[in-house]
Amino acid sequence: MLAAIRRFFEDRLDQDPSEVPGQTDPLALATAALMIEVMRADSNQDPAASERVIRALEEIFELPHAEIEELIALAEQELATATDLYQFTRLIAERWGQPGRIAVIRNMWRVAWADGAVHQFEEQLIRRIAGLLHVRHSDFIQAKRETRPAS
């Protein structure tokens, strides 16, 4: 059964969403999965972080709330069987230029800051994802500073 689920998501991640009506955008699925990973990194399921993920996905992909909920459910299923983050970062790195990849990192920082502080596991995860997305360290740091809540 796990193999069938894996094939289902691999097919979804490799297809162009415009080719299949009603198909979830694989780029949205990959982005949602990475943001959910950041949300889970500190083991504190803060409602503010969950809300931040929803708002970020609504802003980036301009999807209605019902579709965002479905997207998050699909991303959580994919994360349950994923062995690493490469399947998600590869897609984003291939399809988005540097500004789009930096925007993903910036939104991950917003998720991490949602509870008012960044846990070391969140920072390590975002740093690793930034490396996989080929985001320069200076852009990684700038995104962190820009998203830090005012004291």
PELINKA-V471192 format. One record per pair of residues at least 6 apart in sequence whose ideal C-beta (glycine too) atoms are under 8 Angstrom apart, sorted by the first residue. I is the first residue (numbers start at 1). J is the second residue. Records with the same first field share a line. If there is no record, write none. Layout:
I: J ; J
This chain:
2: 81
5: 77 ; 81
6: 81
9: 29 ; 74 ; 77 ; 78 ; 81
10: 87
12: 23 ; 24 ; 26 ; 29 ; 74
13: 26 ; 29 ; 30 ; 87 ; 91
14: 26
15: 23 ; 26
17: 23 ; 24 ; 25 ; 26 ; 27
24: 70 ; 71 ; 74
25: 61
26: 91
27: 91 ; 92 ; 95 ; 96
28: 57 ; 60 ; 61 ; 63 ; 71
29: 71 ; 74 ; 75 ; 78
30: 87 ; 88 ; 89 ; 91 ; 92
31: 57 ; 60 ; 61 ; 88 ; 92 ; 104
32: 53 ; 57 ; 71 ; 72 ; 74 ; 75
33: 75 ; 78 ; 79 ; 82 ; 88
34: 85 ; 88 ; 89 ; 92 ; 104 ; 108 ; 129
35: 53 ; 56 ; 57 ; 107 ; 108 ; 111
36: 53 ; 72 ; 75 ; 76 ; 79
37: 79 ; 85 ; 125
38: 108 ; 111 ; 112 ; 122 ; 125 ; 126 ; 129
39: 45 ; 46 ; 49 ; 50 ; 52 ; 53 ; 111 ; 114
41: 112 ; 119 ; 121 ; 122 ; 124 ; 125
42: 112 ; 115 ; 119 ; 121 ; 122
43: 121
44: 115 ; 119
46: 114 ; 115
48: 114 ; 115
49: 111 ; 112 ; 114 ; 115
51: 114
52: 110 ; 111 ; 114
53: 72 ; 111
54: 65 ; 68 ; 69 ; 72
56: 107 ; 110 ; 111
57: 63 ; 68 ; 71 ; 72
58: 65 ; 68
60: 103 ; 107
61: 71
63: 71
82: 88
85: 128 ; 129 ; 132
86: 132
89: 129 ; 132 ; 133
90: 132
92: 100 ; 101 ; 104 ; 133
93: 101 ; 132 ; 133 ; 134
96: 104
98: 134 ; 135 ; 139
101: 133 ; 134 ; 135
102: 135 ; 139 ; 143
104: 129 ; 133
105: 126 ; 129 ; 130 ; 133 ; 135 ; 139 ; 140 ; 143
106: 143 ; 146 ; 147
108: 126 ; 129
109: 118 ; 126 ; 143 ; 144 ; 146 ; 147 ; 148
110: 147
112: 118 ; 119 ; 122 ; 123 ; 126
113: 147 ; 148 ; 149
116: 149
118: 144
126: 140 ; 144
127: 140
130: 137 ; 139 ; 140
